[in-house]
């Protein structure tokens, strides 16, 4: 099972669970653009992996392991989107791109990116440098 696919399902289930209390198969299918039978098959695999609790016709909820993965993914997403925004990418595009990039970044790289985002956001010299960089991009 591709790791990116697992992460996409976990993120989708997390969002739906937060919004609706659980992630119904039809809602996951709608969000991900996948047919319901494929969703059911993946939910069964995720349950075997210990990432979700799944009940036919009731949908899925994240286990503690699934919630931990979802928090880590959301953290990755936030850091990458913030970095892209610092570079002058509009927030909507930064969010879209972060969804793709987050699945391919190691934790070591993420930590360094997070340090850079904090540094760039708080250091006046860096802020000036970033402003100059943005102006050259226009």
C-alpha positions in Angstrom: 0.0 0.0 0.0 1.5 3.3 -1.0 2.3 5.5 2.0 0.9 8.6 0.2 -2.4 6.9 -0.3 -2.6 6.0 3.4 -1.8 9.6 4.4 -4.5 10.9 2.0 -7.1 8.6 3.5 -6.1 9.5 7.1 -6.3 13.2 6.4 -9.7 12.8 4.7 -11.0 10.7 7.5 -9.7 13.2 10.1 -11.4 16.1 8.4 -14.7 14.3 8.1 -14.6 12.9 11.6 -14.0 16.4 13.0 -16.9 17.8 10.9 -19.4 14.9 11.2 -18.3 12.7 14.0 -17.3 9.9 11.7 -16.2 9.5 8.1 -18.9 7.8 6.0 -17.8 5.8 3.0 -19.8 7.9 0.6 -18.3 11.1 1.9 -14.8 9.8 1.7 -15.5 8.7 -1.9 -16.8 12.1 -2.7 -13.9 14.0 -1.2 -11.3 11.8 -2.8 -12.9 11.1 -6.1 -12.8 7.4 -5.6 -15.6 4.8 -6.0 -17.2 3.5 -2.8 -16.1 -0.2 -3.3 -12.4 1.0 -3.4 -13.0 3.1 -0.3 -14.4 0.1 1.6 -11.4 -2.0 0.6 -8.9 0.6 1.8 -10.8 1.2 5.0 -10.5 -2.5 5.8 -6.8 -2.3 5.1 -6.5 0.8 7.4 -8.3 -1.1 10.1 -5.9 -4.0 9.8 -3.1 -1.5 10.1 -4.6 -0.2 13.4 -5.2 3.3 12.1 -9.0 3.3 12.1 -12.1 1.7 13.5 -14.4 0.7 10.7 -18.0 -0.5 10.7 -19.8 -1.2 7.5 -22.6 1.3 6.9 -21.4 3.4 9.8 -18.1 4.6 8.5 -14.7 5.1 10.1 -13.1 6.9 13.0 -9.4 7.2 13.7 -7.7 5.2 16.4 -5.1 6.9 18.6 -2.4 5.8 16.1 -4.5 7.3 13.2 -5.0 10.5 15.2 -1.2 10.8 15.8 -0.6 10.3 12.1 -3.2 12.9 11.2 -1.6 15.5 13.6 1.8 14.9 12.1 0.4 15.3 8.6 -1.4 18.5 9.5 1.8 19.9 11.1 3.8 19.0 7.9 1.1 20.7 5.8 1.1 23.9 8.0 4.9 24.3 7.9 5.1 23.8 4.1 2.1 26.1 3.4 3.7 28.8 5.7 7.0 28.4 3.9 5.5 28.8 0.5 3.5 31.8 1.7 6.8 33.4 3.0 8.2 32.9 -0.5 5.3 34.9 -1.8 2.9 32.2 -3.0 -0.7 33.2 -2.3 -2.2 31.2 0.5 -4.7 29.2 -1.6 -2.0 28.0 -3.9 0.3 27.3 -1.0 -2.4 25.1 0.6 -2.8 23.2 -2.7 0.9 22.7 -3.1 1.4 21.7 0.5 -1.1 18.9 0.0 1.2 17.4 -2.6 4.6 18.2 -1.0 3.8 17.0 2.5 3.7 13.4 1.4 7.3 13.5 0.2 9.1 15.3 3.0 11.1 13.5 5.7 10.7 14.5 9.3 14.3 15.7 9.4 13.6 18.1 6.5 10.3 19.2 8.0 12.1 20.1 11.3 14.6 22.2 9.3 11.8 23.9 7.3 9.9 24.6 10.5 13.0 26.2 12.1 13.4 28.3 8.9 9.8 29.4 9.0 10.1 30.5 12.7 13.4 32.2 12.0 12.1 34.0 8.9 9.0 35.1 10.7 10.8 36.6 13.7 14.1 37.9 12.5 13.9 41.5 11.2 16.9 41.0 8.9 15.4 37.9 7.4 12.1 39.7 7.0 13.8 42.5 5.0 15.6 39.9 2.9 12.4 38.1 2.1 10.7 41.3 1.2 13.5 42.0 -1.2 13.2 38.5 -2.6 9.5 38.9 -3.2 10.0 42.2 -5.0 12.4 40.6 -7.4 9.7 37.9 -8.2 7.1 40.5 -9.3 
